[in-house]
């Protein structure tokens, strides 16, 4: 009889789900830029530090928006291309 394998079958490191946001656009008025994303049918204005559901907005750059998926503390990036 072989000893039971110590490797857990099919157990993988948890992975954050794909970002539920899609880049919509940005608007600059009076030197202040607002960035908009869509989540389903909902239009959301983003600001650094803002929490949206299980996500926190970390940084808004010209080419990407950085989020943290809070349950797993994993960083995710939305490319603005």
C-alpha positions in Angstrom: 0.0 0.0 0.0 1.3 3.4 -1.0 1.3 6.2 1.6 -1.2 8.9 1.0 0.1 11.8 -0.9 0.8 14.9 1.2 -0.1 17.2 -1.7 -3.6 18.4 -1.6 -5.3 17.5 -4.9 -6.7 20.5 -6.8 -6.0 23.1 -4.1 -4.6 26.2 -5.6 -3.6 29.6 -4.3 -6.7 31.8 -4.2 -6.9 34.2 -7.2 -8.8 37.5 -7.3 -11.6 37.4 -9.8 -11.2 39.5 -13.0 -11.9 43.2 -12.4 -15.6 43.9 -12.8 -14.8 47.4 -14.2 -14.5 48.7 -17.7 -12.8 52.0 -18.4 -15.4 54.6 -19.6 -13.5 57.8 -19.9 -12.1 60.9 -18.1 -13.1 64.5 -17.7 -10.9 67.3 -16.7 -12.5 70.5 -15.5 -10.8 73.4 -13.7 -7.6 71.3 -13.4 -9.4 68.4 -11.7 -9.6 65.1 -13.5 -12.4 62.6 -12.9 -12.1 59.1 -14.2 -15.2 57.0 -14.9 -15.6 53.2 -15.1 -18.6 51.0 -15.8 -19.6 48.1 -13.6 -22.4 46.4 -15.4 -24.9 49.2 -16.1 -23.5 51.4 -13.3 -21.3 54.4 -14.1 -18.8 55.1 -11.3 -16.5 58.1 -10.7 -13.2 56.9 -9.2 -10.9 58.6 -6.7 -7.7 57.2 -5.1 -8.5 55.6 -1.7 -12.2 55.0 -2.7 -13.7 51.7 -1.9 -16.1 50.1 -4.3 -17.5 46.8 -3.0 -14.5 44.4 -2.5 -12.1 46.8 -4.3 -10.1 49.9 -3.2 -8.8 52.3 -5.8 -5.0 52.7 -5.2 -3.8 54.9 -8.0 -5.1 56.5 -11.1 -2.4 57.0 -13.7 -2.5 58.1 -17.4 -2.3 54.5 -18.7 -3.9 52.5 -15.9 -5.9 52.3 -12.7 -4.6 50.3 -9.8 -7.0 48.5 -7.5 -6.6 46.2 -4.5 -9.0 43.3 -4.2 -9.5 43.5 -0.4 -10.5 40.0 0.5 -7.2 38.7 -0.8 -5.2 41.9 -0.6 -4.2 41.4 -4.2 -3.3 44.3 -6.5 -5.0 44.4 -9.9 -4.5 46.9 -12.7 -7.0 48.1 -15.3 -5.3 49.2 -18.5 -6.7 52.4 -20.0 -6.0 51.4 -23.6 
